Amino acid sequence: MKNKVLLITEVISQQDLDEIRENLREWQVVTDCGKFNDFKEESRVVCLVTNHDVPGAHFGFGSEYSGSAKYVALDGEAVTDKFLDLVWARHHKKPLKIAETERLIVREMTADDIEAMYELYAYPGMTEYVEPLYEYEKELEFTEDYIENMYGFYGYGLWLVFRKEDGVLIGRAGLENRVIDGETQVELGYMIGSPFWHSGYAKECCEAIIDYAFSEEGPALERLALCARSDNAASIGLALKLGFSLYAENLSEGMNLYFLTKK
């Protein structure tokens, strides 16, 4: 993998520069953009370009920024490793890794994942509680729109769950918006392929997603909803293990509603 290189543009003080450097752990900040070749493979480098707006700059800096960059960090504290990973992924149309556990990786989906998604949905029992995928061309269009509009606008959505030991797609899980009693709630959703049931994968990935959902590096939510069919004992059991509390039973389509509040 080549170096990850980002450009930021705007007048910046030495104090701001020091704050950015202190705040970063994985990314480095340089002011000489001609020295990228000096860095090792897989280096993460931010090159500071000051005094003028640079066409194609990846993000701008400061509350007074008025350039053309799509992303803006208002101050040094906003320039985190996670923020830079996001900007780089969006610019290069790469999937963003959301969480990593002992056995799993949760990341955004791409159009290249569709074939593996068809395999996941083909496992026995997978469409008992969820809608099947569309035919390929429609699913491709839906996926591309979802990446741009859901991931791009909200910063969250339904992600893919991969087993680390072999890279196999074992499920989908994530955060989605759902209108409940006329109010939009952020809902935790999950599905694990039937060959991988009874291995603790659902609880493992959902715990990581909950941590992300409540964190400052994620959407920093205060509460999560969860909807489970009243006849889906496995999903209800998982909700309770994750710490959700029952709020209402047998709503529309036989759904139970659960909530989890940030501690």
VEXMINU-680843 format. One record per atom (N, C-alpha, C, O): residue in one letter; x, y, z. Coordinates in steps of 0.001 Angstrom, whole numbers, plus 524288, in hexadecimal, padded with zeros to 5 digits. Example, Ala and Ser with C-alpha at 12.3 -4.5 7.8 and 13.67 -1.06 7.14 Angstrom:
% residues 2
A833867E9C681E78A8300C7EE6C81E78A833907F31C81E78A8379C7F30982111S832327F73681BA8S835667FBDC81BE4S832648001E81EBES834618047281F67
END
This chain:
% residues 263
M803447FB5B80000M800008000080000M8036D804DF80000M8073C80535802EBK8020B808987FCBBK804FD80D717FC9BK803B1810C680159K7FFEC80FC98042AN806FA814CD80227N806008186280673N8008F81ABD80607N7FEAC81BDA801BFK7FE1781B7A80A77K7F92B81E5780AA5K7FA7C8241C80B52K7FCC9825A680F40V7F9078274580783V7FA8382CC980788V7F5AB8302C80735V7F25082F55803DDL7F54B8340180AACL7F107837C780AA6L7F34183D4680A87L7F77783E4280CA2L7F075840D180814L7F1E08465980827L7EDD58495D80B42L7E9248489980A89I7EF9B84CC780EB2I7EC118507981129I7EDE1855EF80FAAI7F279856CB80E8BT7EA478598980FA9T7EBA085EB680DD1T7E905862ED81124T7E45F8629481252E7EBF5866CE8129AE7EA3A86B8881552E7EEC386D7D8189EE7F24186A7D81A03V7EEB387273819D6V7F29B8749A81D62V7F1F1871FA822B4V7ED9387190824ACI7F6358703982502I7F5EC86D69829EFI7FA5686F3F82D75I7FEBA8700382BA6S7F93886FF38326AS7FD27871DE83611S8008B86D5B837F6S7FF1C868CD83764Q8050486EA683A33Q8086D86AA483C6BQ805B3867D8840DFQ8067886329841A7Q8028286AB5843CCQ7FF978684884819Q7FBC68642A84601Q7FB5285FEB84837D7F90786572841B7D7F579861A683F57D7F87985CE283D62D7F6D08586E83E1EL7FCE385DE683AE7L800128599C838D2L801F28560883D2DL801D08514283CA2D803AE8584E84179D8057585534845F6D800FB851F48482ED801B884D73849B2E7FC49854508485AE7F7C48519284A7EE7F64684CEE8470EE7F4FC848BC84904I7F67584DB8841EBI7F53B8497283E50I7F91F844FC83F03I7F7978407283F6FR7FE168464783F20R8021A8424283FA4R8019D83F4C844C3R8027283A90844EDE8004684208848EAE7FFB483F8184E07E7FB0383BE484E1BE7FAF6837FD850EBN7F70D83D3484AFDN7F22683A5784B04N7F26483554847CEN7EF38831CE8489AL7F61D834F78442FL7F660830888409DL7FA0A82C448429DL7FDF482D598452FR7F8AE8276C84160R7FBEB822FE842DDR7FDC681FFD83E0AR8023981E2D83DE2E7FA6D81F7583A28E7FBB781C5183592E7FD2E81FA8830D9E8001581DE282D73W7FB39824678309BW7FC66827E582C44W800C482BAD82DCBW8014A82D2083259Q803E382D3F829EEQ808048311982AC0Q806C083609827A1Q80439835C98238CV8088983A848299BV807B483F87826FEV80CEB8419482508V810B7841D7827F8V80D168430682018V811C98454F81DD3V8105084A6E81B2DV80BC684B42819D0T8141784DCD81A75T81326852C4817BCT815FC852FE81287T81545856AF80F87D8193684F0E81170D81BEB84EBE80C6AD8198084A438094BD81A96845AE80A43C8163684BB38058BC81350847B5802A9C816A5844DB7FEA8C814AE8415E7FBFEG81B91846367FE25G81EED8439E7FA63G821E283F0D7FCA0G8251883CB57F9EBK820E083DB48018FK82402839B780425K820F6834B98055FK8228B831B1808C0F81CA5833DE802ABF8198C82F3A803CCF81C8A82A31802BEF81B9A8263A8054BN8201682A587FF0DN8230F825997FDC8N826B7823F780228N828B281F958022DD827A38278A805EFD82B018264280A57D82846822C580E51D82ACD8207E811B7F823108225A80DE2F8202281F53811B1F81FA3819A880FECF81FAD8188080B41K81F2C8162D813B3K81ECE8109E81297K8197580F588102FK815C4812698106DE8193E80AAF80DDDE81443808D080BE1E81037808DD8104BE81174807B9814CBE80B6C80A3280EEEE806F580A5781277E8073980EDC81656E8042A80F0381A0CS80AD4812918158BS80ADA81731818E1S805E281A5981804S803BA81A73813B8R8042081CE281C1CR7FF8C8204681BCBR80177825D781CA8R8033F82735820E8V80115828FB818A5V8039382E14818B6V7FFAD8325381740V7FCED831E381355V7FF768366C81A6AV7FC7583B1881928V8004B83F5E817B6V803C1840AF81AC7C7FFB18418581313C8030E845C881160C8002184AEA81202C7FBE084B9780FE0L8026384E79814E6L800028538E815E1L801618575681175L805F78586181074V7FD6E8595680EE3V7FE1685D4C80AC9V7FB788624280CC4V7F6BC8624E80D9CT7FE6B8665A80D81T7FC4C86B0A80FEFT7FB8986F7980C0BT7FD8886F61807ABN7F8998735280DCCN7F8078787280B43N7F44F878B2806A6N7F2D187CFE80517H7F2C08745280465H7EF29874A780000H7EC4486F787FF69H7EDFC86B6280146D7E7DD86FCD7FCC8D7E4CA86B167FBCED7E735868017F75BD7E81C86A167F31EV7E83D863167F857V7EAA885FB47F46EV7E66785C757F1D2V7E398859A47F485P7E5D485CC17ECA5P7E1E8859807E9FAP7E2C6853BA7EB35P7E720851BB7EABFG7DEA48511E7ECC0G7DF1284B967EDF9G7E0EA84A7B7F37BG7E1D4845F57F4D5A7E17E84E857F6BBA7E31384DA17FC2AA7DF1384A1F7FED4A7DA6384A927FDDAH7E0ED846A88022BH7DD82842D180498H7DA3284524808F7H7D59C843CA8097AF7DC6D8489580C18F7D93A84B328100DF7DBB08506381190F7E0678513081110G7D859853DD8136CG7DA128590281525G7DA558594581B0AG7D897855B581DC2F7DC8385D7D81CFBF7DD4485DFD822A4F7DB6D8635A8247FF7DC5786752821F0G7D8CE8636182907G7D7698684982B9AG7D1E286A1382A7FG7CFB4868F88265BS7CFA286CDC82E3ES7CA4086EB982DC8S7C99C872CB82980S7C53F873BF827B8E7CDE287533827D5E7CDA08792A823C3E7CEC3876F381E59E7CF02879DE81A88Y7CF71871DB81E01Y7D0C886F86818F6Y7CC6D87075814FBY7C7D486FBE81631S7CDDF8720B81048S7CA018732F80C36S7CB90870C6806FAS7C9AC87272802E2G7CEFD86CDE80716G7D0B886A5D8024AG7CCDD8665C80050G7C85A86643801FBS7CE9B863177FCCBS7CB2285F727FA13S7CB59859E37FC33S7C8B3856737FA21A7CE70858EB80046A7CEDA8539880258A7C9A1851CC8048EA7C6B9854E4806D2K7C87384CC3803E0K7C37684A9980595K7C32984A1980B7EK7BEF684AA180DC6Y7C7A58491280E02Y7C7C58485D813A6Y7CAC884CD48162AY7CE9784EC7813F8V7C90784E7181AD6V7CB95852AE81DAEV7CC2E8511A82362V7C86F84F5D825DAA7D0E4851B582577A7D1DD850F782B0FA7D1EE8565F82D85A7D520859A782C0DL7CE778575583137L7CDF385C958335BL7D28685E1C836D2L7D3DB862B78372FD7D4F585A4583961D7D96B85B6B83CBFD7DCEB856A783D0FD7DBBF8529183AD0G7E14A8573983FEAG7E50E852FD84040G7E2E484E11842AFG7E46E849C58412DE7DF5684E9584671E7DD2284A0284900E7D9E7846B084544E7D93C8420184623A7D7E38491884115A7D4A88463B83D4FA7D7EE842EE8399BA7D5E183F7083704V7DD058440483956V7E06D84112835C8V7E27083C40838A1V7E6B883C4583AD2T7DF4D838248388FT7E0AE8333483B15T7E23082F2E836FCT7E13B82FF383256D7E48C82AE2838B5D7E5BA8269C83528D7E0C8824A883277D7E0CE8238182DCBK7DC848244D8357DK7D7968225C8334EK7D5898261282F2AK7D39E8245982B1BF7D5EA82B2D83026F7D42582F0D82C55F7D74982E9B8274DF7D51082EB88230AL7DC7282E18827C2L7DFC782DB982322L7DED58289B8202EL7DEF08288781B60D7DDE98245B82306D7DC9381F6D82075D7D78A8200C81D49D7D71D81E0F818EEL7D3BF822D381F86L7CEC7823B681CDEL7CF8D826DD817E5L7CD9782565813C2V7D26A82B3581845V7D34782E8B813B7V7D61082B8280F68V7D49D82BDE80AD6W7DA0E82886810E2W7DD088258880D08W7D9928216B80A73W7D9B5820C2805B0A7D67381EA580D9BA7D31281A8F80B79A7CF0881CD6807C2A7CE1881AAA80392R7CCA08213580942R7C8A382395805EDR7CB0482581800CDR7C8B2824D47FCA5H7CFA1827E580117H7D20E82A087FC6DH7D380825B87F88FH7D2EA826627F3D5H7D5628214F7FA93H7D72A81D197F72DH7D309818D77F675H7D40D814CB7F411K7CE58819D47F893K7C9FF816257F818K7CB78810CA7FA2CK7CA7980CCB7F7B2K7CDDB810C97FEC1K7CF5780BFF8016EK7CBB980B2980618K7C9C780EF380854P7CACA806458079AP7C7798055180C26P7CA38806CB81134P7CEE2805D1811D5L7C7608091B814BCL7C98780AAC819CAL7C8C78064681DB4L7C4788043481E3CK7CCF4804D582075K7CC7F800EA8249CK7CA03803768295FK7CBE58077182B4EI7C5D18012B82B37I7C2DD8035782F95I7C4BF80129834C7I7C54E8040D83894A7C5B77FC19834F1A7C7497F99F839DCA7CA477F49E838BFA7C99C7F225834AEE7CD937F33583C74E7D0737EE4683C35E7D03E7EBC38418FE7D1767EE3E8457FT7CEB37E6D8841B0T7CE767E3EF84691T7D27F7DF8584652T7D5A57DF41842B2E7D25A7DC2984A24E7D6157D7CF84A45E7D59E7D46D8456CE7D98C7D2958435AR7D0C47D39884393R7CFEE7CFF883F3CR7CDB47D27683A4FR7CD8C7CFF383636L7CBFC7D75783AA3L7C8EB7D99E8366AL7CAD87DEFC834C5L7CD6B7E1BE837C1I7C98B7E06582FF6I7CA3C7E5B482E01I7C4FD7E79082BECI7C2727E4D7828E1V7C3657EC2D82D92V7BE9D7EEA982BB1V7C03E7F3418284BV7C3067F6BE82A17R7BE897F3468236CR7BFF87F79081FF0R7BB7E7F8E881C47R7B7B57F5FA81BD1E7BBFA7FD5F819B0E7B81E7FEF9815DCE7B8277FB3681136E7BC1D7F8BB81013M7B3BD7FAD680E97M7B3737F78C809F5M7B5047FAB080521M7B4E97FF7F80526T7B6717F7E980111T7B79D7FA357FBFDT7B4AB7F7177F7D5T7B27B7F2F47F8F2A7B4A57F91C7F313A7B2257F64E7EEC9A7B4CE7F10F7EDD6A7B2527ED657EBF5D7B9C77F0AB7EF1CD7BCA57EBC67EE54D7BAE37E7797F213D7BC367E2EA7F14CD7B7F07E8DD7F61AD7B6397E5077F9FED7B10A7E2707F88AD7AF487DEE67FB48I7AE9A7E41F7F458I7A9527E24C7F334I7A9197DC627F267I7A5817D9D77F454E7ACDE7DA2C7EF9AE7ACCA7D4857EEB5E7AD0B7D1867F3DAE7AA4C7CDA47F48CA7B0557D3547F773A7B0AC7D0C47FC94A7AB987D1787FF9FA7AA197CE10802ABM7A8F37D5DE7FED0M7A3F37D6C480174M79FD17D2F87FF80M79CA07D11780291Y79FD37D1CC7FA5BY79C2E7CDE37F84CY79D227C8927FAD9Y799697C5C87FC10E7A2047C72C7FBA9E7A3477C23B7FE3EE7A13E7C236803DCE79F307BE4A805BBL7A1D87C6A680680L79FF37C71880BE2L79A087C65D80C20L798117C38180F74Y797377C8EF8089FY791807C8B8808B9Y78F617C376806D4Y78ACD7C23E807A4A792BA7C05B8044FA791007BB438025FA7911A7B70780690A78F047B2C7805B6Y7937D7B81880B14Y7939A7B43A80F3EY78E067B32A81129Y78ABB7B6A9810F2P78CEB7AE7D812FFP787A97AD1F814D6P785C57B0C981931P788A47B20181CDBG780EB7B27B818AFG77E747B59981CC1G77FD17BB5A81CCCG77DF67BE3482033M783097BD3081919M784F77C2908195EM780D07C6A58181AM781297CB0F819FBT77CEF7C54981500T779007C93181392T773D77C85F8167FT76FB97CA36814D2E774277C59A81ADBE76F617C4CC81DECE76DAA7C9DD82088E768FE7CAE982100Y771767CD058223CY770357D1E0824F5Y772297D6C68221EY771257DB22823DFV774EF7D61A81DC8V776DB7DA9C81AD0V775787D9F281510V774A07D59A81330E775427DE5681253E774087DE3580CC3E778AE7DC07809A8E77D2D7DD0980B08P777A17D90D8057EP77BF07D72A80232P77E587DBA07FF12P77C227DFE37FEC7L782D57DAA47FCC5L785547DE807F96FL782627DEF87F445L77F807DB707F2BEY783287E3647F198Y780F57E4177EC61Y784177E0E07E869Y788207DE9B7E9B5E782257E0BA7E386E7856B7DE847DF65E78A2C7E2187DEABE78A207E6947E066Y78E447E0187DC1CY7936D7E2837DC79Y793857E8497DB05Y795797EB6F7DE15E791807E9C97D685E791EF7EF307D4C6E78F337F2EB7D88CE791317F7267D9ADK78AB57F15E7DA75K787E37F4AD7DE2CK78AB57F4E37E366K78AE17F8F97E5EEE78CF27F06A7E507E78FDF7F04D7E9F4E794C27F3A57E993E7962B7F64D7ED54L7975D7F38C7E512L79BF37F6D57E43FL79A827FC917E4A5L79D3F7FF937E735E796477FE1D7E22AE79489803917E26CE79321805187E802E7947A809567E9D3F79067801947EAB2F78EE38029F7F021F793B6803387F394F793F7806C17F6D4T7978D7FFBF7F2DDT79C4C7FFE77F610T79F4B804F07F537T7A0F9807657F8FDE79FFD806827F062E7A2D980B547EF3DE7A014810127F17AE7A29E813947F391D79AE58103D7F111D797E5814927F359D79846814827F948D798AE8189B7FBC4Y7982480FD27FB89Y7986180F4D8013AY79D9E8114480345Y79DCE8140A80731I7A1D880FDA800A6I7A70D8119480242I7A76C817828021AI7A972819F0805BAE7A577819D17FDE7E7A5D381F7E7FD58E7A23F8225880118E7A3DC8262E80382N79D6E8208F801A2N79991823878049BN799538221E80A62N798968258D80DAAM799F081D2080BACM7999E81B8B8112CM79EE681C31813D9M79F5E81F16817A9Y7A2E981978811D2Y7A81881A0D81416Y7A9FA81FAE81391Y7AC07821F581746G7A940821E380EEBG7AB588271880DDFG7A8C782B5E810FCG7AB6B82F03812ABF7A3A382B0B811D1F7A0D882F3D81495F7A0BD82E5B81A79F7A206831DF81D7DY79F33829A181C1DY79E9B8289B821B8Y7A3A5826BE82446Y7A4698277D828F6G7A7188245182135G7ABD78223682377G7AB1C81CDE825E3G7AEBF81AC68283DY7A68481AA08255FY7A58B8155C82747Y7A1AC812B38239FY79FCB8151381FE3G7A08380DD1824B7G79CF080AD182182G79D8280513822BDG79FA1803AA826D1L79BA8801C681F4CL79C417FC2681FEEL7A1827FA9781D9CL7A29D7FBBC81913W7A4BF7F7FB820BDW7AA087F69D81F23W7AA7C7F0B581E48W7A6BC7EDCB81F0CL7AF147EF0C81CB5L7B0237E97E81BE5L7B3A27E7708203AL7B6F37EA4182245V7B2DC7E28482199V7B5D57DFFE825CBV7B8FF7DB8082370V7B6D27D7DC8212EF7BE287DBD482401F7C1A47D7E2821D5F7C4847D5058262FF7C5EB7D75682A29R7C55F7CFFA82561R7C8817CCE982908R7CE437CDD5827CFR7CFE97CD4E82353K7D1437CF2F82BB7K7D6BA7D0A182AE2K7DA0F7CC1182903K7DDA27CCD1825E2E7D8F17C76382ADFE7DC6A7C2F7829C3E7DC9B7C18D82401E7E0917BF9582220D7D8407C2908211AD7D8297C11281B96D7D5BA7C52C81809D7D5657C45781350G7D4007C99E81A36G7D1C17CDC481709G7CC597CCA5814EEG7CA827CF6581170V7C9BF7C8A7816FBV7C48D7C7348151CV7C0797CB0581736V7C0957CC7181BCEL7BCE27CCA9813D0L7B87E7CFE681576L7B4A97CC7D81873L7B28D7C8BE8164DI7B3C17CDC481D68I7B04E7CA848209CI7AB3F7CD4A8220FI7A7B47CAD08242BG7AACD7D267820FCG7A6037D50682277G7A5FF7DAC882120G7A9AD7DCD981ED2R7A1BE7DD55822A3R7A1297E2F982216R79F3B7E5118274CR79C1B7E28D829F3A7A1147E99F828BCA79F6D7EC0A82DA3A7A09C7F1DA82D4FA7A4117F38182A68G79DB87F4EE8304FG79ED87FA8083030G79A847FDCF83270G797487FBF583579L79A7E802BD830E8L796DF806A2832EFL793A6808CE82E6DL795C780A6982A6CE78E91808D682F1BE78B2480AFB82B16E786F580E5D82D95E785AE80DBF8322DN784DB811ED82A81N780B88155B82C67N77B70812B282BBDN77A5F81047827B9R778298132D82FB8R772EF810CC82F94R76F1D814858323FR770218166183690V76AC98159682FB3V766C6818FB831F5V76369815C0835A5V760DE8120383402I7636B8173783AA6I760718149283EBAI75D178189884180I75F1D81C5B843B5D757E1817CD84162D7542B81B85843B4D7551C8210B841A8D754DE824D38449EG7562B8217A83CA3G756C98269183A36G75C038292983B24G75CD582D9D83985E75F978266C83DC0E764BE828A583EEAE768FE8250C83CBBE768B88204983D51T76CE88276183A36T771268244783805T774DD8228283C4BT7770D825B783F22Q7758F81D6B83CBCQ7792781B1C84080Q77D938186A83D83Q77CDB816C18390FV7821F817FE83FFAV78662814F583DB4V7860680F7383FEBV7862880EA8844A8E7859280BB283C6CE784898064783DECE78950802D683CE2E78BDA80350838D4L78A797FF6E84089L78E757FB6983FC5L78BFC7F6D383CF1L7880A7F4B183EADG78E567F5548388EG78C707F0D2835A5G790D97ECEB834C5G7956B7EE6B834AAY78F867E7F083425Y7938B7E3F08337CY7913C7DF0F83104Y78CA47DDDA831C7M794617DC5282E1CM793137D72482C1FM7982D7D42982B5AM79BE97D63D82927I798527CF6282D22I79CEA7CC0282C92I79B557C7428295AI797337C4F982A3FG79EA17C5C58259BG79D7F7C13B82256G79CA87BC548258AG79F747BB5E82954S798CD7B93982406S797517B4A582723S79BC47B0C582814S79BC17AE3982C28P79F9B7B02982486P7A3E67AC90825CCP7A7507AE7782A4FP7AA7A7AB8382C67F7A6A57B37182BCCF7AA047B5B682FD1F7A70E7B6D2834E2F7A91A7B96383866W7A2367B4DE8353DW79F2E7B59583A03W7A1A87B28783E8CW7A4B37AEE383DC4H7A03B7B42C8434FH7A1DD7B18384824H7A7C17B1C1848FBH7AA037AE4D84B74S7AA3A7B5D3846EDS7AFD77B695847B8S7B10F7BBAB84A8DS7B59F7BCEC84B69G7AD087BE9C84C03G7ADD07C38784ECDG7AF497C81384B4BG7B0B87CC3F84D36Y7AEF17C7518461CY7B08B7CB7E84291Y7ACE47D03C842DBY7AEAD7D4B3842B8A7A7CC7CF3F84342A7A40C7D39184355A7A4FE7D71E8480DA7A5207DBE584784K7A5A37D4CD84C9CK7A6967D7DD85151K7ABC87DAC8850EEK7AC2E7DF4E85284E7AFC57D82484ECDE7B4F57DA8084E5FE7B4ED7DF4D84ADAE7B71A7E35984C47C7B27D7DEE784648C7B2807E361842BDC7AED47E7AC8449DC7AFF77EC4B843F1C7AA6C7E62D846F7C7A6BA7EA22848DBC7A8F07ED3A84D6CC7A8057F1EF84DCCE7ABCF7EAB3850DDE7AE517ED8985524E7B2237F19B85316E7B26E7F5F385522A7B5107F02E84F05A7B8C47F3E484CB2A7B5E97F86384A1AA7B7AA7FCDA84A6EI7B18B7F74E84787I7AE857FB63844F5I7AC067FF01848F2I7ABD0803BC84819I7AA257FCE284D40I7A7E78002785169I7AC07803DA85398I7AB008087C8545CD7B0AC801CD85495D7B4F38052385674D7B6018098985298D7B6B280E0B85420Y7B61F8083284D90Y7B70A80C1D8497FY7B2998101C8495BY7B391814CB848E3A7ADC880E47849C1A7A940811C08496EA7A931815D484DBEA7A78A81A4284CDDF7AAFC8146285265F7AAEA817FA856D5F7AFE981B348574FF7B03381EC085A8BS7B3D681A028541ES7B8E481C96854A8S7B912821C6851C2S7B5EC822C884E45E7BCD78251085348E7BDA082A078509FE7BFCB8293D84B26E7BEFC82C8B847C0E7C285824F284A3DE7C48A823D68450AE7C0568219E84172E7C1198215883CB4G7BBF68200B843A4G7B77181E5D8409EG7B35A822A3840AAG7B4B88273984127P7AE5D8214D8402BP7AA41825448401FP7A8F58279384575P7A5BF82B23845CDA7AB638259D849A3A7AAA9827B084EF0A7A4E5827D78507FA7A2F282BD88524FL7A2388237984FC7L79CB08232485118L79BE8822CE856FFL79F6C82145859E5E7974A82442858ACE795D8823BE85E28E7925181F0385F12E791D581D1A86375R78FD781D2485AD4R78C3B818C285B67R78BED815BE85645R78C3C8180085209L78B51810A0856BDL78AA780D3985233L7858580A3F852ACL7840F80882856E9A782D5809B184E52A77E2A8067784E1AA77F848012A84BCDA7837F800898492EL77C2C7FD6584CD0L77CB37F83784A7CL777407F5F4849D6L774327F5E484D8CC776057F42084537C770F37F1C38442BC771B07EBF984303C775037EA7F83FDFA76E907E8B784593A76EE87E314844C7A7696D7E0D38447AA766017E23C8478CR7689F7DD4D840BDR7638C7DAC284051R7626C7D7C584558R765E67D55384797S75DA27D7FE8470CS75C337D58684C05S75CD97CF9F84BE1S75D117CD1B84FF9D75D2B7CD5C84721D75DEC7C7AF846BCD7639D7C63F8459DD764CB7C1AF844A8N7671B7CA0A845B8N76CA77C90A844B5N76F847C8C7849E6N771CA7CCA084BADA76F607C42F84C4EA7718A7C38D85190A777637C4A4851AFA779597C6D18557FA77A327C32A84D95A77FDD7C3F784D7EA781347C9C884D76A784BF7CB7A8503BS77E677CCCA84A5ES77F6F7D26584A0BS77DFD7D51D84F23S780C27D8A3850E0I779B67D38585182I778227D5C985688I77C277D47685ABAI77D957D7CA85DE5G77DF47CF9F85ABAG781E87CE1785E8CG786E57D13B85DF6G789457D2C7861D9L7887E7D22E8592BL78D347D54885848L78C6D7DAE185A17L78FF17DD2A85C72A787DB7DD2085904A786BD7E27385AB5A787657E2FF8609AA789B27E6C78627BL785607DF3B86377L785C37DF6F8692BL78B667DEAB86AFCL78D177E13186EB6K78E507DB3B86866K793CE7DA76869CBK797027DF5F868DCK79ACA7E06586BA6L7957E7E26A864EFL798477E73B863AFL796D27EBBA86753L7992C7EFE986714G792F17EADE86AB3G7917C7EEE186E7AG78CC67F21C86D04G78B7A7F5D786FC3F78A227F0C1868B0F785707F39886725F780ED7F24B86AD0F780957EDF986CE6S77D807F61886B8DS778DF7F55886ED3S773FA7F5AD86B7FS773A47F8E8867F2L770307F25986CA3L76B4A7F257869BBL768517F76586AABL767967F90A86F20Y7669B7F9D786667Y763A07FEBC866B5Y75DE57FDDD86543Y75A637FFF4867CEA75CFA7FAC886130A757977F9C585F7EA757657F48885CACA75B207F2FA85A11E752F37F1D185D3DE752497ECB785AD5E74E467ECE38567EE74AA87F00E85682N74F087E958852BDN74B417E86D84E8DN749727ED7484BE9N744C67EE9084B96L74D2B7F06784A11L74BE27F4FB846FEL74A957F3378416CL7494F7EEA6840A0S74ADC7F6A083DA8S7498A7F53083850S74CD37F0938367BS7517E7F04F83799E74A687ECF6833B0E74CE97E848831A2E74F257E4DB835FFE752F37E20A83526G74CD17E51383AA0G74E647E1B383EECG753B77E2DC84127G756497DF5D8433AM755717E7C4840C2M75A9E7E9428429CM75A907EACC8485CM756F77ED6784A34N75EA67E91F84B2AN75FC47EB258505FN763D67EF7184FD4N767597EF1684C90L7635C7F37E85307L767047F7E1852CFL76A307F806857C9L7680B7F7C885C15Y76F667F86D8572FY773027F89585B90Y7765A7FD8085B11Y777377FF7B856C5F7783B7FF7385F8FF77BC2803F485F82F78076802D486302F7801580011866EEL784E38050F86172L7899B804EF86496L78B9780A848650BL78C7180D1D86116T78C5680C67869DET78E17811B986AD4T793D0811BC86C4FT7959F80E5986F33K796A18158786A55K79C2C8161686B8DK79CE1816F28715FK79A1281A0A873C1K7A09B8143A873A6K7A195814B687941K7A5508193887A57K7A69B81A3E87EDC
END
